[in-house]
Amino acid sequence: MDWLKATASDLGRAIGSGDIDPVELAQCYLDAINTHPLSAKIYTQVTRERALAEAAESAKRARVGARLGLLDGVPVSWKDLFDSAGVATEAGSDLLAGRVPESDAEVLKAATFGGSVCLGKTHMSELAFSGLGLNPVKETPPCVNDAEAVPGGSSSGAATSVAYGLAPIALGSDTGGSVRIPAAWNDLVGLKTTSGRISCKGVVPLCARFDTVGPLCRSVEDAAQALALIEGQKPVDLGGVGLGNVRLGVLQTIAQADVEDKPALGFNQALTRLNSNGAQVEDVIFPELHEAMALSPILFSSEAYGTWKDVIEATPEKMFPEILERFRSGATFLASDFVVGWRKIDEIRAKWNLEMAGYDAIVLPTAPILPPNQKRLLSDHSYYSSRNLLALRNTRIGNLLGLSALTLPTSVASAGFMLMGKPMGEEALLRIGRAAEIALAQ
């Protein structure tokens, strides 16, 4: 087994069987990070001493048969918005330069309690407010499929830490697509959890009512195990899954508009494969989606700017101008717009849940575009704005509607296949995702 390419779950099983020592595994990943030419573009901080200490404790538990779970002893990277005691957590922004929390975020505490090994912190889009992963203020990690392109954001370093073999699993956050876009563009599995399911205490906020925590990894099993790890619960049983009698709704209209050829090819090939393996597939249309999407600037930008206004306006020159402009766009709305917008979204969510209740999942391309070119994004304002909005268009649907969502890689590089499940329906979604993963591997 190549430790740097194996799934987190396979590594965990090997620890349990005595074939891998957690300290040796941690050292393997630390060495890989230390020697990789792109590691500085992926990791902001490497917590070497913590990793080795946690691995040593895991090794002790393994020797006496007292492992805490499958991921006990497995290394994990953490996006640089999860507080980590005594280690800088700057959320990709010079506005937070030198910010060192005194304690870990709740999810990091839970993962540590479950035996995982903290490798360090990864780069991200500035204050998590971009789906592209471009960050000229700090670092822009490379896309694993195109060195000239952006990796997707805002969990950019999280995705590339796994894609480049510098972590077996990563934890990121998703407010409008920030787990799923980088996962899709780097051929990974990414899970967006339902807002409110996972504690965001100790997570640098963007839009608290949309912020979620989720894993980026190499398999659906890894996603299920990671969810259990950060919740301190038992993982969902993925055994005996299949697509027979699974009903999938293919979301039409806006979700299928302006999809580039390769993302369309990856999606359609995957859909055909799932259908041939027993899934019932039919088109669905939800007219209210247009109204929901039109509320995005009010709901996202207003809350983001309200959260960060005082910090931003104290030293706005420290920010990447594109991100600064996006934040400031939230100042144009009234408080009444925000309140009315949320009331309308709640109504739309209720109607969606009623009309889609008969489907096991709603499917659509994760992103309608491939990763854009870094240099052009830096030199062309209109291109940056259009690509950022288009990148996040499909993923944002799940956030607006308050759903769980999962992206899977397809046979086409950087083209993800997204399944949207029910609110708090991650367990059922992961079982369908595992069945889909098996079908797509055939």
TORZA-807961 format. One record per residue (C-alpha): residue number from 1; y, x, z. Coordinates in Angstrom, 1 decimal. Layout:
residues N
@i=NUM; yy=Y; xx=X; zz=Z
...
This chain:
residues 442
@i=1; yy=0.0; xx=0.0; zz=0.0
@i=2; yy=3.5; xx=1.2; zz=-0.9
@i=3; yy=5.4; xx=0.5; zz=2.2
@i=4; yy=8.7; xx=0.5; zz=0.4
@i=5; yy=7.6; xx=-2.3; zz=-2.0
@i=6; yy=5.3; xx=-4.3; zz=0.2
@i=7; yy=6.2; xx=-7.8; zz=1.5
@i=8; yy=7.3; xx=-7.9; zz=5.1
@i=9; yy=4.3; xx=-10.1; zz=5.9
@i=10; yy=1.9; xx=-7.6; zz=4.4
@i=11; yy=3.5; xx=-4.9; zz=6.5
@i=12; yy=3.1; xx=-7.1; zz=9.5
@i=13; yy=-0.5; xx=-7.7; zz=8.9
@i=14; yy=-1.1; xx=-4.0; zz=8.4
@i=15; yy=0.6; xx=-3.3; zz=11.8
@i=16; yy=-1.7; xx=-5.9; zz=13.4
@i=17; yy=-4.8; xx=-4.3; zz=11.9
@i=18; yy=-3.8; xx=-0.9; zz=13.1
@i=19; yy=-3.3; xx=0.5; zz=9.6
@i=20; yy=0.5; xx=1.0; zz=10.0
@i=21; yy=2.2; xx=2.4; zz=13.1
@i=22; yy=5.6; xx=0.7; zz=13.5
@i=23; yy=7.3; xx=4.0; zz=14.3
@i=24; yy=6.0; xx=5.6; zz=11.1
@i=25; yy=7.1; xx=2.5; zz=9.2
@i=26; yy=10.6; xx=2.6; zz=10.6
@i=27; yy=10.8; xx=6.3; zz=9.9
@i=28; yy=9.7; xx=5.7; zz=6.3
@i=29; yy=12.5; xx=3.3; zz=5.7
@i=30; yy=15.1; xx=5.4; zz=7.5
@i=31; yy=14.1; xx=8.4; zz=5.4
@i=32; yy=14.4; xx=6.3; zz=2.3
@i=33; yy=17.8; xx=5.2; zz=3.3
@i=34; yy=18.8; xx=8.7; zz=4.1
@i=35; yy=17.7; xx=10.1; zz=0.7
@i=36; yy=18.6; xx=7.3; zz=-1.7
@i=37; yy=21.6; xx=8.1; zz=-3.9
@i=38; yy=22.9; xx=4.5; zz=-3.5
@i=39; yy=22.4; xx=4.0; zz=0.2
@i=40; yy=26.1; xx=4.4; zz=1.0
@i=41; yy=26.8; xx=1.5; zz=-1.4
@i=42; yy=24.3; xx=-0.7; zz=0.4
@i=43; yy=24.5; xx=0.1; zz=4.1
@i=44; yy=27.7; xx=0.3; zz=6.1
@i=45; yy=25.9; xx=1.5; zz=9.2
@i=46; yy=22.3; xx=2.8; zz=9.8
@i=47; yy=21.1; xx=2.2; zz=13.4
@i=48; yy=18.6; xx=4.9; zz=13.5
@i=49; yy=18.2; xx=5.3; zz=17.3
@i=50; yy=17.9; xx=1.5; zz=17.8
@i=51; yy=15.4; xx=1.2; zz=15.0
@i=52; yy=13.2; xx=4.0; zz=16.4
@i=53; yy=13.4; xx=2.7; zz=19.9
@i=54; yy=12.5; xx=-0.9; zz=18.9
@i=55; yy=9.7; xx=0.5; zz=16.7
@i=56; yy=8.3; xx=2.4; zz=19.7
@i=57; yy=8.2; xx=-0.7; zz=21.8
@i=58; yy=6.5; xx=-2.6; zz=19.0
@i=59; yy=3.9; xx=0.2; zz=18.7
@i=60; yy=3.1; xx=-0.2; zz=22.5
@i=61; yy=2.6; xx=-3.9; zz=22.0
@i=62; yy=0.4; xx=-3.4; zz=19.0
@i=63; yy=-1.8; xx=-1.0; zz=20.9
@i=64; yy=-2.6; xx=-3.5; zz=23.6
@i=65; yy=-2.9; xx=-6.6; zz=21.4
@i=66; yy=0.4; xx=-8.2; zz=22.6
@i=67; yy=2.3; xx=-8.5; zz=19.3
@i=68; yy=5.1; xx=-11.1; zz=19.4
@i=69; yy=4.5; xx=-12.4; zz=15.8
@i=70; yy=3.7; xx=-11.3; zz=12.3
@i=71; yy=7.1; xx=-9.5; zz=11.9
@i=72; yy=6.8; xx=-7.6; zz=15.2
@i=73; yy=7.5; xx=-4.0; zz=14.1
@i=74; yy=8.8; xx=-4.9; zz=10.7
@i=75; yy=12.3; xx=-3.4; zz=9.8
@i=76; yy=15.1; xx=-5.8; zz=8.9
@i=77; yy=18.6; xx=-5.1; zz=7.5
@i=78; yy=21.6; xx=-7.2; zz=8.6
@i=79; yy=24.6; xx=-8.3; zz=6.7
@i=80; yy=27.8; xx=-6.9; zz=8.1
@i=81; yy=29.0; xx=-10.1; zz=9.7
@i=82; yy=26.3; xx=-10.3; zz=12.3
@i=83; yy=27.6; xx=-8.9; zz=15.6
@i=84; yy=25.6; xx=-5.9; zz=16.8
@i=85; yy=26.3; xx=-4.4; zz=20.2
@i=86; yy=28.2; xx=-1.1; zz=20.0
@i=87; yy=28.1; xx=-1.0; zz=16.2
@i=88; yy=31.0; xx=-1.8; zz=13.9
@i=89; yy=30.9; xx=-5.3; zz=12.4
@i=90; yy=33.8; xx=-5.6; zz=9.9
@i=91; yy=32.6; xx=-8.4; zz=7.5
@i=92; yy=33.5; xx=-6.2; zz=4.5
@i=93; yy=37.2; xx=-6.2; zz=5.3
@i=94; yy=39.8; xx=-3.6; zz=6.4
@i=95; yy=41.3; xx=-6.5; zz=8.3
@i=96; yy=38.5; xx=-6.0; zz=10.8
@i=97; yy=38.4; xx=-2.2; zz=10.6
@i=98; yy=37.1; xx=-0.8; zz=13.9
@i=99; yy=35.8; xx=-4.1; zz=15.2
@i=100; yy=32.9; xx=-3.3; zz=17.6
@i=101; yy=31.2; xx=-6.2; zz=19.3
@i=102; yy=29.9; xx=-5.9; zz=22.8
@i=103; yy=26.8; xx=-8.0; zz=22.2
@i=104; yy=24.4; xx=-9.0; zz=19.4
@i=105; yy=24.8; xx=-12.3; zz=17.5
@i=106; yy=22.4; xx=-15.0; zz=18.7
@i=107; yy=20.2; xx=-14.6; zz=15.6
@i=108; yy=19.9; xx=-10.8; zz=16.0
@i=109; yy=19.0; xx=-11.4; zz=19.7
@i=110; yy=16.3; xx=-13.8; zz=18.6
@i=111; yy=14.9; xx=-11.4; zz=15.9
@i=112; yy=14.9; xx=-8.5; zz=18.4
@i=113; yy=13.2; xx=-10.7; zz=21.0
@i=114; yy=10.6; xx=-11.4; zz=18.3
@i=115; yy=9.9; xx=-7.7; zz=17.8
@i=116; yy=11.8; xx=-7.0; zz=14.5
@i=117; yy=13.3; xx=-3.5; zz=14.0
@i=118; yy=17.0; xx=-3.4; zz=13.2
@i=119; yy=17.7; xx=-0.9; zz=10.4
@i=120; yy=21.4; xx=-1.3; zz=10.2
@i=121; yy=24.2; xx=-3.3; zz=8.6
@i=122; yy=24.8; xx=-4.0; zz=4.9
@i=123; yy=27.9; xx=-4.3; zz=2.7
@i=124; yy=29.2; xx=-7.7; zz=1.6
@i=125; yy=32.0; xx=-9.5; zz=-0.2
@i=126; yy=35.3; xx=-9.3; zz=1.8
@i=127; yy=35.1; xx=-11.9; zz=4.6
@i=128; yy=32.2; xx=-13.5; zz=2.7
@i=129; yy=34.5; xx=-15.4; zz=0.3
@i=130; yy=33.1; xx=-14.5; zz=-3.1
@i=131; yy=29.8; xx=-15.1; zz=-4.9
@i=132; yy=30.1; xx=-12.0; zz=-7.0
@i=133; yy=29.6; xx=-9.2; zz=-4.5
@i=134; yy=32.6; xx=-7.2; zz=-5.8
@i=135; yy=34.3; xx=-5.3; zz=-3.0
@i=136; yy=36.7; xx=-2.6; zz=-4.0
@i=137; yy=38.0; xx=-2.4; zz=-0.4
@i=138; yy=34.7; xx=-1.2; zz=1.0
@i=139; yy=31.8; xx=-0.8; zz=-1.5
@i=140; yy=30.2; xx=-2.8; zz=-4.3
@i=141; yy=26.4; xx=-2.5; zz=-4.3
@i=142; yy=24.7; xx=-2.3; zz=-7.7
@i=143; yy=22.6; xx=-5.0; zz=-9.2
@i=144; yy=19.0; xx=-3.9; zz=-9.4
@i=145; yy=18.8; xx=-5.1; zz=-13.0
@i=146; yy=22.1; xx=-3.8; zz=-14.3
@i=147; yy=23.9; xx=-0.8; zz=-12.8
@i=148; yy=27.2; xx=-1.9; zz=-14.5
@i=149; yy=27.1; xx=-5.4; zz=-13.1
@i=150; yy=27.8; xx=-6.9; zz=-9.7
@i=151; yy=24.9; xx=-7.8; zz=-7.4
@i=152; yy=26.0; xx=-11.2; zz=-6.3
@i=153; yy=27.6; xx=-12.1; zz=-3.0
@i=154; yy=28.5; xx=-12.4; zz=-0.5
@i=155; yy=25.2; xx=-11.0; zz=0.9
@i=156; yy=25.3; xx=-8.2; zz=-1.7
@i=157; yy=24.0; xx=-5.3; zz=0.4
@i=158; yy=21.4; xx=-7.6; zz=2.0
@i=159; yy=19.9; xx=-8.3; zz=-1.4
@i=160; yy=20.1; xx=-4.7; zz=-2.7
@i=161; yy=18.6; xx=-3.3; zz=0.5
@i=162; yy=15.4; xx=-5.2; zz=-0.3
@i=163; yy=15.6; xx=-4.8; zz=-4.1
@i=164; yy=16.0; xx=-1.1; zz=-3.9
@i=165; yy=13.2; xx=-0.7; zz=-1.3
@i=166; yy=15.5; xx=0.2; zz=1.6
@i=167; yy=14.4; xx=-2.8; zz=3.7
@i=168; yy=11.4; xx=-5.1; zz=3.5
@i=169; yy=13.6; xx=-8.1; zz=4.5
@i=170; yy=17.3; xx=-8.8; zz=5.0
@i=171; yy=19.3; xx=-11.4; zz=6.8
@i=172; yy=22.4; xx=-12.8; zz=5.2
@i=173; yy=24.6; xx=-15.9; zz=5.3
@i=174; yy=25.2; xx=-18.7; zz=2.9
@i=175; yy=28.4; xx=-20.8; zz=2.8
@i=176; yy=28.5; xx=-21.7; zz=-0.9
@i=177; yy=25.6; xx=-19.7; zz=-2.3
@i=178; yy=25.9; xx=-16.3; zz=-0.6
@i=179; yy=22.2; xx=-15.9; zz=0.0
@i=180; yy=20.9; xx=-17.5; zz=-3.1
@i=181; yy=23.2; xx=-15.8; zz=-5.7
@i=182; yy=22.4; xx=-12.2; zz=-4.8
@i=183; yy=18.7; xx=-13.1; zz=-4.2
@i=184; yy=18.6; xx=-14.6; zz=-7.7
@i=185; yy=20.4; xx=-11.8; zz=-9.4
@i=186; yy=18.1; xx=-9.2; zz=-7.8
@i=187; yy=14.9; xx=-11.1; zz=-8.4
@i=188; yy=14.2; xx=-12.0; zz=-4.7
@i=189; yy=13.4; xx=-15.1; zz=-2.7
@i=190; yy=16.4; xx=-16.5; zz=-0.8
@i=191; yy=16.5; xx=-19.3; zz=1.7
@i=192; yy=19.6; xx=-21.4; zz=2.5
@i=193; yy=19.0; xx=-23.2; zz=5.8
@i=194; yy=20.7; xx=-26.5; zz=6.7
@i=195; yy=24.1; xx=-26.0; zz=8.3
@i=196; yy=23.7; xx=-26.4; zz=12.1
@i=197; yy=20.0; xx=-25.5; zz=12.2
@i=198; yy=20.5; xx=-21.8; zz=13.0
@i=199; yy=23.0; xx=-20.6; zz=15.6
@i=200; yy=26.1; xx=-18.9; zz=14.1
@i=201; yy=27.3; xx=-17.6; zz=17.5
@i=202; yy=28.3; xx=-14.0; zz=17.0
@i=203; yy=28.5; xx=-14.4; zz=13.2
@i=204; yy=31.9; xx=-13.7; zz=11.7
@i=205; yy=32.9; xx=-17.2; zz=10.3
@i=206; yy=34.2; xx=-18.2; zz=7.0
@i=207; yy=33.9; xx=-22.0; zz=7.0
@i=208; yy=32.1; xx=-23.1; zz=10.2
@i=209; yy=31.0; xx=-26.5; zz=8.9
@i=210; yy=29.3; xx=-24.9; zz=5.9
@i=211; yy=28.2; xx=-21.5; zz=7.2
@i=212; yy=24.4; xx=-20.9; zz=7.4
@i=213; yy=22.1; xx=-18.0; zz=8.1
@i=214; yy=19.1; xx=-17.2; zz=5.9
@i=215; yy=16.7; xx=-14.4; zz=4.7
@i=216; yy=16.5; xx=-12.5; zz=1.4
@i=217; yy=13.0; xx=-11.2; zz=0.8
@i=218; yy=10.1; xx=-10.6; zz=-1.5
@i=219; yy=8.0; xx=-13.7; zz=-1.0
@i=220; yy=8.2; xx=-17.3; zz=0.3
@i=221; yy=5.9; xx=-16.3; zz=3.1
@i=222; yy=8.4; xx=-13.7; zz=4.2
@i=223; yy=11.1; xx=-16.4; zz=4.1
@i=224; yy=9.0; xx=-18.7; zz=6.3
@i=225; yy=8.3; xx=-15.8; zz=8.7
@i=226; yy=11.9; xx=-14.8; zz=8.9
@i=227; yy=13.0; xx=-18.4; zz=9.6
@i=228; yy=10.5; xx=-18.5; zz=12.5
@i=229; yy=11.7; xx=-15.1; zz=13.7
@i=230; yy=15.3; xx=-16.1; zz=14.0
@i=231; yy=14.5; xx=-19.4; zz=15.6
@i=232; yy=11.9; xx=-18.1; zz=18.0
@i=233; yy=9.4; xx=-20.6; zz=16.7
@i=234; yy=6.0; xx=-20.6; zz=15.0
@i=235; yy=6.2; xx=-20.3; zz=11.2
@i=236; yy=5.2; xx=-23.3; zz=9.0
@i=237; yy=1.6; xx=-23.2; zz=7.7
@i=238; yy=1.7; xx=-22.3; zz=4.0
@i=239; yy=-2.1; xx=-22.7; zz=3.5
@i=240; yy=-3.6; xx=-25.2; zz=1.2
@i=241; yy=-0.5; xx=-25.8; zz=-0.8
@i=242; yy=-0.4; xx=-27.2; zz=-4.3
@i=243; yy=1.8; xx=-29.0; zz=-6.8
@i=244; yy=-0.4; xx=-32.1; zz=-7.3
@i=245; yy=1.6; xx=-35.2; zz=-6.4
@i=246; yy=4.7; xx=-33.1; zz=-5.9
@i=247; yy=7.7; xx=-35.0; zz=-7.4
@i=248; yy=10.5; xx=-32.8; zz=-8.7
@i=249; yy=13.8; xx=-34.2; zz=-9.9
@i=250; yy=15.7; xx=-32.0; zz=-12.5
@i=251; yy=19.4; xx=-32.4; zz=-11.7
@i=252; yy=21.3; xx=-33.1; zz=-14.9
@i=253; yy=25.0; xx=-33.2; zz=-16.0
@i=254; yy=27.1; xx=-30.6; zz=-14.2
@i=255; yy=24.1; xx=-28.5; zz=-13.0
@i=256; yy=23.0; xx=-27.9; zz=-16.6
@i=257; yy=26.4; xx=-27.4; zz=-18.2
@i=258; yy=27.4; xx=-24.0; zz=-19.6
@i=259; yy=24.1; xx=-22.3; zz=-18.6
@i=260; yy=23.7; xx=-19.0; zz=-20.4
@i=261; yy=20.6; xx=-18.5; zz=-22.6
@i=262; yy=18.6; xx=-16.3; zz=-20.2
@i=263; yy=19.1; xx=-18.3; zz=-17.0
@i=264; yy=18.2; xx=-21.4; zz=-19.1
@i=265; yy=15.1; xx=-19.7; zz=-20.4
@i=266; yy=14.0; xx=-18.6; zz=-17.0
@i=267; yy=14.5; xx=-22.0; zz=-15.5
@i=268; yy=12.8; xx=-23.9; zz=-18.4
@i=269; yy=9.8; xx=-21.6; zz=-18.5
@i=270; yy=9.4; xx=-22.0; zz=-14.7
@i=271; yy=9.8; xx=-25.8; zz=-14.9
@i=272; yy=7.1; xx=-25.9; zz=-17.6
@i=273; yy=4.8; xx=-23.8; zz=-15.5
@i=274; yy=5.2; xx=-26.1; zz=-12.5
@i=275; yy=4.7; xx=-29.2; zz=-14.6
@i=276; yy=1.5; xx=-27.7; zz=-16.1
@i=277; yy=0.2; xx=-27.1; zz=-12.5
@i=278; yy=0.5; xx=-30.7; zz=-11.5
@i=279; yy=4.1; xx=-31.3; zz=-10.5
@i=280; yy=5.6; xx=-34.6; zz=-11.6
@i=281; yy=8.9; xx=-33.7; zz=-13.3
@i=282; yy=11.7; xx=-36.1; zz=-14.2
@i=283; yy=15.4; xx=-35.9; zz=-14.8
@i=284; yy=17.8; xx=-37.2; zz=-12.2
@i=285; yy=21.5; xx=-38.0; zz=-12.4
@i=286; yy=23.9; xx=-38.4; zz=-9.5
@i=287; yy=27.3; xx=-39.5; zz=-10.7
@i=288; yy=29.0; xx=-38.9; zz=-7.3
@i=289; yy=28.3; xx=-35.2; zz=-7.7
@i=290; yy=31.4; xx=-34.8; zz=-9.8
@i=291; yy=33.5; xx=-36.3; zz=-7.0
@i=292; yy=31.8; xx=-34.1; zz=-4.4
@i=293; yy=32.4; xx=-30.9; zz=-6.5
@i=294; yy=36.1; xx=-31.8; zz=-6.9
@i=295; yy=36.5; xx=-31.8; zz=-3.2
@i=296; yy=35.3; xx=-28.1; zz=-3.0
@i=297; yy=38.8; xx=-26.5; zz=-3.0
@i=298; yy=40.0; xx=-28.8; zz=-0.2
@i=299; yy=36.9; xx=-28.4; zz=2.0
@i=300; yy=36.1; xx=-24.7; zz=1.5
@i=301; yy=39.5; xx=-23.1; zz=1.0
@i=302; yy=41.4; xx=-25.1; zz=3.6
@i=303; yy=38.9; xx=-24.2; zz=6.4
@i=304; yy=38.7; xx=-20.6; zz=5.2
@i=305; yy=42.4; xx=-20.1; zz=5.3
@i=306; yy=42.8; xx=-22.0; zz=8.5
@i=307; yy=40.2; xx=-19.7; zz=10.1
@i=308; yy=41.8; xx=-16.5; zz=8.9
@i=309; yy=45.5; xx=-17.3; zz=8.2
@i=310; yy=47.0; xx=-15.3; zz=11.1
@i=311; yy=44.8; xx=-12.3; zz=10.6
@i=312; yy=45.4; xx=-12.3; zz=6.8
@i=313; yy=49.1; xx=-12.8; zz=6.9
@i=314; yy=49.6; xx=-10.0; zz=9.5
@i=315; yy=48.6; xx=-7.4; zz=6.9
@i=316; yy=47.8; xx=-9.0; zz=3.6
@i=317; yy=48.1; xx=-5.7; zz=1.7
@i=318; yy=44.7; xx=-4.7; zz=3.2
@i=319; yy=42.9; xx=-7.3; zz=1.1
@i=320; yy=41.5; xx=-7.3; zz=-2.4
@i=321; yy=44.1; xx=-9.4; zz=-4.3
@i=322; yy=41.5; xx=-11.7; zz=-5.8
@i=323; yy=40.1; xx=-12.6; zz=-2.4
@i=324; yy=43.6; xx=-12.9; zz=-0.9
@i=325; yy=44.6; xx=-15.3; zz=-3.6
@i=326; yy=41.5; xx=-17.4; zz=-3.0
@i=327; yy=42.2; xx=-17.7; zz=0.7
@i=328; yy=45.8; xx=-18.5; zz=0.2
@i=329; yy=44.9; xx=-21.4; zz=-2.1
@i=330; yy=43.8; xx=-23.2; zz=1.0
@i=331; yy=47.4; xx=-23.4; zz=2.2
@i=332; yy=48.2; xx=-26.0; zz=-0.5
@i=333; yy=46.3; xx=-28.9; zz=1.0
@i=334; yy=47.4; xx=-31.2; zz=3.8
@i=335; yy=45.4; xx=-31.7; zz=7.0
@i=336; yy=45.0; xx=-35.3; zz=5.9
@i=337; yy=43.4; xx=-34.1; zz=2.6
@i=338; yy=40.8; xx=-32.2; zz=4.6
@i=339; yy=40.0; xx=-35.2; zz=6.9
@i=340; yy=39.7; xx=-37.6; zz=4.0
@i=341; yy=37.6; xx=-35.1; zz=2.0
@i=342; yy=35.1; xx=-34.7; zz=4.8
@i=343; yy=34.8; xx=-38.5; zz=5.3
@i=344; yy=34.1; xx=-38.8; zz=1.6
@i=345; yy=31.5; xx=-36.0; zz=1.6
@i=346; yy=29.7; xx=-37.7; zz=4.5
@i=347; yy=29.5; xx=-40.9; zz=2.4
@i=348; yy=28.3; xx=-39.0; zz=-0.6
@i=349; yy=25.7; xx=-37.2; zz=1.5
@i=350; yy=24.3; xx=-40.5; zz=2.8
@i=351; yy=24.0; xx=-41.9; zz=-0.7
@i=352; yy=22.3; xx=-38.7; zz=-2.0
@i=353; yy=19.8; xx=-38.8; zz=0.8
@i=354; yy=19.0; xx=-42.4; zz=0.1
@i=355; yy=18.7; xx=-42.0; zz=-3.7
@i=356; yy=16.7; xx=-38.8; zz=-3.7
@i=357; yy=14.4; xx=-39.7; zz=-0.8
@i=358; yy=11.5; xx=-40.2; zz=-3.2
@i=359; yy=11.6; xx=-36.6; zz=-4.5
@i=360; yy=10.0; xx=-33.7; zz=-2.8
@i=361; yy=12.7; xx=-31.4; zz=-4.2
@i=362; yy=15.5; xx=-31.4; zz=-6.7
@i=363; yy=15.5; xx=-28.4; zz=-9.0
@i=364; yy=18.2; xx=-26.6; zz=-11.1
@i=365; yy=19.1; xx=-23.1; zz=-12.2
@i=366; yy=20.2; xx=-21.0; zz=-9.3
@i=367; yy=23.1; xx=-19.6; zz=-11.2
@i=368; yy=24.2; xx=-20.6; zz=-14.7
@i=369; yy=25.3; xx=-17.0; zz=-15.6
@i=370; yy=23.9; xx=-13.5; zz=-15.4
@i=371; yy=25.6; xx=-10.9; zz=-13.2
@i=372; yy=29.1; xx=-10.1; zz=-14.7
@i=373; yy=30.3; xx=-6.6; zz=-15.5
@i=374; yy=32.1; xx=-4.9; zz=-12.5
@i=375; yy=34.8; xx=-3.2; zz=-14.6
@i=376; yy=35.8; xx=-6.3; zz=-16.4
@i=377; yy=36.0; xx=-8.2; zz=-13.1
@i=378; yy=38.4; xx=-5.6; zz=-11.8
@i=379; yy=40.7; xx=-5.7; zz=-14.8
@i=380; yy=40.7; xx=-9.3; zz=-16.0
@i=381; yy=42.0; xx=-11.9; zz=-13.4
@i=382; yy=41.0; xx=-14.9; zz=-15.4
@i=383; yy=37.5; xx=-13.6; zz=-16.0
@i=384; yy=37.1; xx=-12.9; zz=-12.3
@i=385; yy=38.2; xx=-16.4; zz=-11.3
@i=386; yy=36.0; xx=-18.2; zz=-13.9
@i=387; yy=32.9; xx=-16.0; zz=-13.2
@i=388; yy=33.2; xx=-16.5; zz=-9.4
@i=389; yy=33.5; xx=-20.2; zz=-9.7
@i=390; yy=30.7; xx=-20.5; zz=-12.2
@i=391; yy=28.4; xx=-18.2; zz=-10.3
@i=392; yy=28.7; xx=-20.5; zz=-7.2
@i=393; yy=28.7; xx=-23.8; zz=-9.0
@i=394; yy=25.1; xx=-24.8; zz=-8.7
@i=395; yy=24.5; xx=-23.3; zz=-5.3
@i=396; yy=27.6; xx=-25.0; zz=-3.9
@i=397; yy=25.9; xx=-28.4; zz=-4.6
@i=398; yy=23.4; xx=-27.8; zz=-1.8
@i=399; yy=26.2; xx=-26.8; zz=0.7
@i=400; yy=28.3; xx=-29.8; zz=-0.1
@i=401; yy=25.4; xx=-32.1; zz=0.3
@i=402; yy=24.2; xx=-30.5; zz=3.5
@i=403; yy=20.7; xx=-29.6; zz=2.1
@i=404; yy=18.1; xx=-26.9; zz=2.6
@i=405; yy=17.6; xx=-24.8; zz=-0.5
@i=406; yy=15.3; xx=-22.1; zz=-1.8
@i=407; yy=15.7; xx=-19.8; zz=-4.8
@i=408; yy=12.7; xx=-18.1; zz=-6.5
@i=409; yy=12.6; xx=-15.4; zz=-9.1
@i=410; yy=11.4; xx=-16.3; zz=-12.6
@i=411; yy=10.0; xx=-14.3; zz=-15.5
@i=412; yy=13.5; xx=-13.6; zz=-16.7
@i=413; yy=15.4; xx=-10.9; zz=-14.8
@i=414; yy=18.3; xx=-12.2; zz=-12.7
@i=415; yy=17.5; xx=-15.8; zz=-13.5
@i=416; yy=16.6; xx=-17.8; zz=-10.4
@i=417; yy=14.9; xx=-21.2; zz=-10.0
@i=418; yy=16.4; xx=-23.3; zz=-7.2
@i=419; yy=14.7; xx=-26.0; zz=-5.2
@i=420; yy=16.9; xx=-28.2; zz=-3.0
@i=421; yy=15.1; xx=-30.0; zz=-0.1
@i=422; yy=16.1; xx=-32.4; zz=2.5
@i=423; yy=18.5; xx=-31.7; zz=5.4
@i=424; yy=16.5; xx=-29.9; zz=8.1
@i=425; yy=13.6; xx=-30.0; zz=5.7
@i=426; yy=12.9; xx=-26.3; zz=5.4
@i=427; yy=9.3; xx=-26.5; zz=6.4
@i=428; yy=8.4; xx=-28.9; zz=3.6
@i=429; yy=10.6; xx=-27.0; zz=1.2
@i=430; yy=8.9; xx=-23.7; zz=2.0
@i=431; yy=5.4; xx=-25.3; zz=1.3
@i=432; yy=6.6; xx=-26.5; zz=-2.1
@i=433; yy=8.2; xx=-23.1; zz=-2.7
@i=434; yy=4.9; xx=-21.4; zz=-1.9
@i=435; yy=3.1; xx=-23.7; zz=-4.3
@i=436; yy=5.7; xx=-23.0; zz=-7.0
@i=437; yy=5.5; xx=-19.2; zz=-6.3
@i=438; yy=1.7; xx=-19.3; zz=-6.9
@i=439; yy=2.1; xx=-21.3; zz=-10.1
@i=440; yy=4.8; xx=-18.9; zz=-11.4
@i=441; yy=2.6; xx=-15.9; zz=-10.8
@i=442; yy=-0.2; xx=-17.2; zz=-12.9
